[in-house]
Amino acid sequence: MEYTYDVLVIGGGPAGMAAATRAAELGARTAVVERSALGGTCVNSGCVPTRVLAKTARLFREVRTAYDYGIVVAEPSIDWEKTVRRVHATVERVLDAKGYQATLERLGIELLRGQAVFTGDHTMSVDGVELSARSILLCIGGDARRLPIEGAGLSILPYEVLSLKELPAVVAVIGGGHTGAQFTTIFQALGSEVLLLDLAPRILTTEDDDVSASVTASFVSKGVQVETGIDGIDGITQGADGTLTITWQRDGEPLARDVDAVVMAAGWPANLAGLGLEAAGVETAPSFIPVDDYLRSNVPHIFVAGDANGSSMLVQAAVFEGETAAENAVLGANRTTPHHLLPEGGFTDPDYSGVGLTEAKARERDSECHAVVVPYAVVERPIIDDREQGFLKLVTDRHRELILGAHAVGENAVEVIQAVASAMAAGTDLATLARVKFAYPTYSAVIGHAARAALRK
């Protein structure tokens, strides 16, 4: 069969752009189908806007503590309208810097606008135009969802926070994952009272237990009402004055709180609707498309990268998977994605991050593994910055002296873990890591202390 393209990529987000770029670099005739904006949710309405808000929250905290360093400033306040304008302007700057359209043109990748629908396992229709491809890569991403509760329509999704006319005095955040935790920090830092609700026994369930406990303790110390392990959320109602009331159950007891806004950060199912997957014979789970180790669906020439395969909801994972899927589609399926080497984290207060196995997961595999925890205060930089709160944990293999996982809470935790992730990717053992010299005074110097502590243990 003569195909229109060698590789047809559905979706122009992080996974799709990475996949298309790599496929074209390998010489494949490549096209990208995108029904909305290039860059996907991350740049346009997700990660980038959230990071700008997180930066705003951080600056607000710094200004409020400036007097501790002898800097006299007026009591700060938030101009929410200006903050929102800053977010939108930053998104535009990022889009300009990334130059998605120019990248596609430079590599000879065709951009097709519209909704792609399968008409067969090798064929798709894009707004009525029939196309065929040897391999099809689904990089369709996901979208926030509302829980099926009474009054769910009264809540806002994370990307709708920017539509608020003013900062809410009291806000409920439903969901204690990465997104919920970051919005909890943002609202709290900017002066809102925050109620954080989650059915899970703890927030940040994908992170190490100590990370979850530390971030929770920090939230509580700042006045956040953290309600985890609840039985369920009954619903949201609105009073005549516009005030919302959210009700939930704990141990069978009904609880309620009046709030000004409810942010729903409770899931991220794949964008499966409207694709006509049944025409291609692609099997799906309730909210994602299962794949094998090579990112293939049950139809071998249809690959799935990024949020849609349910393995990770992180940009770095999407990019990695997009490149891997493209290589497998063009060169043959023999490449895998080592997710354990992908660092993740959140820009909360304090920051948190991790890479590799949590201590609990490591002990399931090897009961003799070691874990050491070194407080941030063993190095001088956190003390200088008045940010001693935090730690670095290393989980190590006792016999081979290799790093199985690393987890941190504290200022610049994401950068600290990135350095450890690089060492893990290079196969660096503890003895070598312990000999690395770190610039002074830096946060990353805590890595050397932790490596030496692990060796001693």
C-alpha positions as CSV (number, residue, x, y, z in Angstrom):
1,M,0.0,0.0,0.0
2,E,1.2,3.5,-0.8
3,Y,0.9,5.7,2.3
4,T,0.5,9.4,2.4
5,Y,3.0,9.6,5.3
6,D,5.5,7.3,7.0
7,V,4.5,8.7,10.4
8,L,1.3,10.6,11.2
9,V,1.4,12.2,14.7
10,I,-1.9,13.2,16.3
11,G,-1.3,16.0,18.7
12,G,1.1,18.9,18.8
13,G,1.9,19.0,22.5
14,P,5.2,18.0,24.2
15,A,4.9,14.3,23.1
16,G,3.7,15.1,19.6
17,M,6.3,17.7,18.9
18,A,9.1,15.5,20.2
19,A,7.8,12.5,18.2
20,A,7.4,14.5,14.9
21,T,10.8,16.1,15.3
22,R,12.6,12.8,15.9
23,A,10.7,11.0,13.1
24,A,11.6,13.7,10.6
25,E,15.3,13.7,11.7
26,L,15.3,10.0,10.9
27,G,14.1,10.7,7.4
28,A,10.4,9.8,7.7
29,R,7.7,11.6,5.8
30,T,6.0,13.2,8.8
31,A,2.8,15.2,9.5
32,V,1.3,16.5,12.7
33,V,-2.4,16.9,13.2
34,E,-3.4,19.5,15.8
35,R,-7.0,20.8,16.4
36,S,-6.0,23.6,18.8
37,A,-2.7,25.3,19.7
38,L,0.8,23.9,19.3
39,G,2.5,23.3,22.6
40,G,-0.4,21.5,24.1
41,T,-1.9,22.0,27.5
42,C,1.4,22.4,29.2
43,V,2.5,25.6,27.6
44,N,-0.8,27.2,26.8
45,S,-2.9,26.5,29.9
46,G,-1.1,24.1,32.3
47,C,2.5,23.9,33.5
48,V,3.7,27.3,32.2
49,P,0.8,29.4,33.7
50,T,1.0,27.4,36.9
51,R,4.8,28.1,37.2
52,V,4.2,31.8,36.7
53,L,1.7,31.8,39.5
54,A,4.1,29.8,41.6
55,K,6.8,32.4,40.9
56,T,4.3,35.1,41.9
57,A,3.7,33.3,45.2
58,R,7.4,32.9,45.8
59,L,8.1,36.6,45.2
60,F,5.2,37.5,47.6
61,R,6.7,35.3,50.3
62,E,10.2,36.9,49.7
63,V,8.9,40.4,49.9
64,R,7.0,39.7,53.2
65,T,10.3,38.4,54.8
66,A,12.5,41.2,53.3
67,Y,12.6,43.1,56.6
68,D,14.4,40.1,58.2
69,Y,17.4,41.2,56.0
70,G,17.0,44.9,56.8
71,I,15.0,45.8,53.7
72,V,12.1,48.2,54.6
73,V,9.2,47.8,52.2
74,A,5.5,48.6,52.5
75,E,3.1,45.7,53.3
76,P,2.7,43.9,49.9
77,S,-0.6,43.2,48.2
78,I,-1.6,41.4,45.1
79,D,-2.9,43.0,41.9
80,W,-4.7,39.9,40.6
81,E,-5.5,41.5,37.2
82,K,-1.9,42.3,36.6
83,T,-0.8,38.9,37.7
84,V,-3.2,37.3,35.1
85,R,-1.8,39.6,32.4
86,R,1.7,38.6,33.3
87,V,0.7,34.9,33.0
88,H,-0.7,35.4,29.5
89,A,2.3,37.5,28.4
90,T,4.7,34.8,29.6
91,V,2.8,32.1,27.7
92,E,3.2,34.2,24.5
93,R,7.0,34.7,25.3
94,V,7.4,30.9,25.7
95,L,5.6,30.2,22.5
96,D,7.7,32.7,20.6
97,A,10.9,31.2,22.1
98,K,9.9,27.6,21.3
99,G,9.0,28.5,17.7
100,Y,6.9,25.3,17.1
101,Q,5.7,26.4,13.7
102,A,9.2,27.3,12.5
103,T,10.6,23.9,13.8
104,L,8.0,22.0,11.7
105,E,8.7,24.1,8.6
106,R,12.5,23.7,9.0
107,L,12.2,19.9,9.2
108,G,9.6,19.6,6.4
109,I,6.9,18.4,8.7
110,E,3.4,19.1,7.4
111,L,1.0,20.7,9.9
112,L,-2.7,19.7,9.5
113,R,-5.4,21.6,11.4
114,G,-8.5,19.8,12.5
115,Q,-10.0,16.7,14.3
116,A,-8.4,13.4,13.3
117,V,-10.7,10.4,13.2
118,F,-9.7,6.8,12.4
119,T,-11.4,5.2,9.4
120,G,-9.2,2.1,9.5
121,D,-6.0,1.0,11.2
122,H,-3.7,2.8,8.8
123,T,-6.2,5.6,7.7
124,M,-7.6,8.7,9.3
125,S,-9.9,11.5,8.2
126,V,-9.0,15.1,9.2
127,D,-12.0,17.3,8.7
128,G,-13.0,15.2,5.7
129,V,-9.6,14.8,4.2
130,E,-8.5,11.2,3.9
131,L,-4.9,10.3,5.0
132,S,-2.9,7.2,5.4
133,A,0.3,6.4,7.3
134,R,2.6,3.4,7.8
135,S,2.7,4.3,11.5
136,I,0.4,6.4,13.6
137,L,1.5,8.0,16.8
138,L,-1.2,9.1,19.3
139,C,0.1,12.0,21.4
140,I,-3.4,13.3,22.2
141,G,-2.7,14.3,25.9
142,G,-5.4,14.5,28.5
143,D,-7.7,16.9,30.2
144,A,-8.8,17.9,33.6
145,R,-12.1,16.3,34.8
146,R,-14.8,17.1,37.3
147,L,-15.9,14.5,39.8
148,P,-19.4,13.2,39.3
149,I,-20.8,14.9,42.4
150,E,-23.7,17.2,43.0
151,G,-22.9,20.8,42.0
152,A,-19.7,19.8,40.2
153,G,-20.4,22.6,37.7
154,L,-19.9,25.1,40.4
155,S,-16.2,24.2,40.6
156,I,-13.5,25.4,38.3
157,L,-10.7,23.4,36.7
158,P,-7.1,24.4,37.2
159,Y,-6.8,26.2,33.9
160,E,-9.9,28.2,34.8
161,V,-8.2,29.8,37.8
162,L,-7.1,32.6,35.6
163,S,-10.7,33.4,34.9
164,L,-11.3,34.4,38.5
165,K,-12.1,38.1,38.8
166,E,-10.4,38.3,42.2
167,L,-8.5,36.0,44.6
168,P,-10.9,34.0,46.7
169,A,-10.7,34.6,50.5
170,V,-11.4,30.9,51.1
171,V,-10.8,28.2,48.5
172,A,-11.2,24.5,48.5
173,V,-8.8,22.4,46.4
174,I,-10.0,18.9,45.5
175,G,-7.1,16.5,44.8
176,G,-3.8,16.3,46.6
177,G,-1.6,15.3,43.6
178,H,1.0,17.5,41.9
179,T,-1.5,20.1,40.6
180,G,-3.6,20.3,43.8
181,A,-0.5,20.7,46.0
182,Q,0.9,23.5,43.8
183,F,-2.4,25.4,43.8
184,T,-2.6,24.9,47.5
185,T,0.7,26.7,47.9
186,I,-0.2,29.4,45.4
187,F,-3.5,30.3,47.1
188,Q,-2.1,30.1,50.6
189,A,0.9,32.3,49.8
190,L,-1.2,34.9,48.1
191,G,-3.4,35.2,51.2
192,S,-6.3,32.8,50.7
193,E,-7.5,30.3,53.3
194,V,-7.2,26.8,51.8
195,L,-9.1,23.6,52.4
196,L,-7.3,20.6,50.7
197,L,-9.5,17.5,50.2
198,D,-8.4,14.0,49.0
199,L,-9.8,10.5,49.3
200,A,-6.3,9.1,49.4
201,P,-4.7,8.5,52.8
202,R,-2.1,11.1,52.1
203,I,-1.3,13.8,49.6
204,L,1.3,13.3,46.8
205,T,0.8,9.5,46.8
206,T,3.3,8.9,44.0
207,E,6.1,10.5,46.1
208,D,8.2,9.0,48.9
209,D,6.3,8.8,52.3
210,D,8.7,11.2,53.9
211,V,8.2,13.8,51.1
212,S,4.4,13.5,51.5
213,A,4.6,13.9,55.3
214,S,7.0,16.8,55.2
215,V,4.9,18.8,52.6
216,T,1.7,18.0,54.6
217,A,3.3,19.3,57.8
218,S,4.4,22.5,56.1
219,F,0.9,23.0,54.7
220,V,-0.6,22.5,58.1
221,S,1.9,24.9,59.8
222,K,0.8,27.6,57.4
223,G,-2.9,27.2,58.3
224,V,-4.0,24.9,55.4
225,Q,-6.8,22.6,56.4
226,V,-5.6,19.2,55.0
227,E,-8.4,16.6,54.9
228,T,-7.0,13.3,53.5
229,G,-8.5,9.8,53.8
230,I,-12.0,11.1,53.6
231,D,-14.9,8.8,52.7
232,G,-16.1,11.0,49.8
233,I,-17.3,14.4,48.7
234,D,-21.1,14.8,48.8
235,G,-21.3,17.9,46.7
236,I,-21.2,21.7,46.3
237,T,-24.1,24.0,46.8
238,Q,-24.4,27.8,46.3
239,G,-26.2,30.2,48.6
240,A,-28.2,33.3,47.6
241,D,-25.1,35.5,48.3
242,G,-23.0,33.4,45.9
243,T,-21.1,31.7,48.7
244,L,-20.3,28.0,48.0
245,T,-20.6,25.2,50.6
246,I,-18.7,22.0,50.0
247,T,-19.6,19.0,52.0
248,W,-17.7,15.7,52.6
249,Q,-17.7,12.7,54.8
250,R,-15.1,11.4,57.2
251,D,-15.7,8.1,59.1
252,G,-19.3,8.5,58.3
253,E,-19.6,12.0,59.8
254,P,-20.8,14.8,57.5
255,L,-18.5,17.8,57.4
256,A,-18.9,21.1,55.5
257,R,-17.2,24.4,54.9
258,D,-18.2,27.7,53.2
259,V,-15.8,28.8,50.5
260,D,-15.6,31.3,47.7
261,A,-14.2,29.0,45.1
262,V,-13.6,25.2,44.5
263,V,-10.7,24.1,42.3
264,M,-11.1,20.6,41.0
265,A,-7.7,18.9,40.5
266,A,-8.9,15.3,40.7
267,G,-7.8,13.5,37.6
268,W,-6.4,13.7,34.1
269,P,-8.0,11.2,31.7
270,A,-6.8,10.9,28.1
271,N,-8.6,12.8,25.3
272,L,-10.1,9.6,23.7
273,A,-13.4,11.0,22.6
274,G,-14.0,11.6,18.9
275,L,-11.0,9.6,17.6
276,G,-12.9,6.7,16.3
277,L,-10.5,4.2,17.9
278,E,-12.9,1.3,17.3
279,A,-12.4,1.7,13.6
280,A,-8.7,1.0,14.0
281,G,-9.3,-1.8,16.6
282,V,-7.4,0.0,19.3
283,E,-8.3,-1.3,22.8
284,T,-8.7,1.2,25.6
285,A,-8.9,1.3,29.4
286,P,-11.4,3.6,31.1
287,S,-9.2,6.7,30.9
288,F,-6.1,5.7,28.8
289,I,-4.8,3.5,26.0
290,P,-2.7,0.6,27.3
291,V,0.8,0.1,25.7
292,D,3.6,-2.4,25.9
293,D,7.2,-1.6,26.8
294,Y,7.8,-0.2,23.3
295,L,4.8,2.2,23.5
296,R,2.7,0.1,21.1
297,S,-1.0,-0.3,21.5
298,N,-2.6,-3.6,20.7
299,V,-2.3,-2.6,17.1
300,P,1.5,-2.8,16.5
301,H,1.9,0.2,14.2
302,I,-0.2,2.5,16.4
303,F,1.9,4.0,19.2
304,V,0.8,6.0,22.2
305,A,3.1,8.6,23.9
306,G,2.5,11.0,26.7
307,D,-0.5,11.4,29.0
308,A,-2.7,9.2,26.9
309,N,-0.9,5.9,27.8
310,G,-1.5,6.5,31.5
311,S,2.1,5.8,32.6
312,S,3.1,9.4,33.6
313,M,1.5,12.8,33.4
314,L,4.7,14.7,33.2
315,V,6.1,16.8,30.4
316,Q,9.6,15.3,30.6
317,A,8.0,11.8,30.3
318,A,5.9,12.9,27.3
319,V,9.0,14.3,25.5
320,F,11.0,11.1,26.3
321,E,8.2,8.9,25.2
322,G,7.5,10.9,22.0
323,E,11.1,10.5,20.9
324,T,11.1,6.8,21.8
325,A,7.8,6.1,20.0
326,A,9.1,7.8,16.9
327,E,12.3,5.8,16.9
328,N,10.4,2.6,17.3
329,A,8.0,3.5,14.5
330,V,10.8,4.3,12.1
331,L,13.6,2.0,13.1
332,G,11.7,-0.9,14.6
333,A,10.4,-1.5,18.1
334,N,13.4,-2.1,20.3
335,R,13.7,1.0,22.4
336,T,12.1,1.4,25.9
337,T,11.6,4.4,28.2
338,P,13.3,4.0,31.6
339,H,10.8,6.0,33.6
340,H,12.7,5.5,36.8
341,L,15.3,8.0,35.6
342,L,12.8,10.7,35.0
343,P,12.9,13.3,37.9
344,E,9.6,14.8,38.9
345,G,8.6,17.4,41.5
346,G,6.5,20.4,42.4
347,F,7.0,24.0,43.1
348,T,5.3,24.2,46.4
349,D,6.5,25.8,49.7
350,P,8.8,24.0,50.3
351,D,9.5,22.5,46.9
352,Y,9.6,18.7,46.6
353,S,11.2,16.3,44.1
354,G,12.1,12.7,43.5
355,V,13.7,10.3,41.0
356,G,13.9,6.5,41.0
357,L,12.3,4.2,43.6
358,T,10.7,5.4,46.8
359,E,12.0,3.8,49.9
360,A,8.8,1.7,50.2
361,K,9.1,0.4,46.6
362,A,12.8,-0.3,47.0
363,R,12.2,-2.3,50.2
364,E,9.6,-4.4,48.3
365,R,12.3,-5.4,46.0
366,D,15.3,-5.6,48.4
367,S,14.7,-5.6,52.1
368,E,18.4,-5.0,52.7
369,C,18.5,-1.7,50.8
370,H,19.6,1.4,52.7
371,A,18.0,4.8,53.1
372,V,19.7,7.8,54.6
373,V,18.2,11.2,55.3
374,V,20.4,14.3,55.5
375,P,18.8,17.6,56.6
376,Y,19.4,20.7,54.4
377,A,21.0,22.5,57.4
378,V,24.2,20.4,57.0
379,V,25.2,22.9,54.3
380,E,25.5,26.6,54.6
381,R,23.4,27.9,51.7
382,P,20.0,27.1,53.1
383,I,21.0,28.8,56.4
384,I,22.2,31.9,54.4
385,D,18.8,32.0,52.6
386,D,16.8,31.3,55.8
387,R,15.5,28.1,54.1
388,E,16.8,25.4,56.3
389,Q,13.5,23.4,56.2
390,G,14.2,20.4,54.0
391,F,16.1,17.2,53.5
392,L,17.6,14.9,50.9
393,K,17.0,11.1,51.1
394,L,19.1,8.6,49.2
395,V,17.9,5.1,48.8
396,T,20.8,2.8,47.9
397,D,21.6,-0.8,47.0
398,R,23.7,-2.2,49.8
399,H,25.8,-4.6,47.7
400,R,26.4,-2.7,44.5
401,E,26.4,0.7,46.2
402,L,24.2,2.2,43.5
403,I,21.5,4.8,43.9
404,L,18.0,3.4,43.6
405,G,16.2,6.6,44.4
406,A,16.5,10.1,45.7
407,H,13.9,12.4,47.2
408,A,14.1,15.9,48.5
409,V,12.0,18.6,50.2
410,G,13.2,22.1,50.4
411,E,14.4,25.1,48.4
412,N,15.6,24.2,44.9
413,A,14.7,20.6,45.6
414,V,14.0,20.0,41.9
415,E,17.4,21.2,40.9
416,V,19.1,19.1,43.6
417,I,17.3,16.0,42.4
418,Q,18.1,16.7,38.8
419,A,21.8,16.5,39.7
420,V,21.2,13.1,41.4
421,A,19.2,11.9,38.4
422,S,22.1,12.7,36.1
423,A,24.4,10.6,38.3
424,M,21.9,7.7,38.2
425,A,21.6,7.9,34.5
426,A,25.4,7.7,34.2
427,G,25.5,4.6,36.5
428,T,27.5,6.5,39.1
429,D,28.1,4.6,42.4
430,L,28.1,6.1,45.8
431,A,31.9,6.2,46.2
432,T,32.2,8.2,43.0
433,L,29.4,10.5,43.9
434,A,30.9,11.1,47.4
435,R,34.1,12.3,45.7
436,V,32.4,14.9,43.5
437,K,33.2,18.5,44.5
438,F,30.4,21.0,44.7
439,A,30.6,24.7,44.4
440,Y,30.3,26.7,47.7
441,P,27.9,27.7,49.0
442,T,25.2,25.7,47.1
443,Y,22.1,23.6,47.8
444,S,23.5,20.8,45.7
445,A,26.4,20.3,48.2
446,V,23.9,18.4,50.3
447,I,24.3,15.6,47.7
448,G,27.9,15.0,48.7
449,H,26.9,14.8,52.4
450,A,24.2,12.3,51.7
451,A,26.5,10.1,49.5
452,R,29.1,10.0,52.3
453,A,26.4,9.3,54.9
454,A,25.1,6.4,52.8
455,L,28.7,5.0,52.4
456,R,29.2,5.1,56.2
457,K,25.9,3.3,56.8
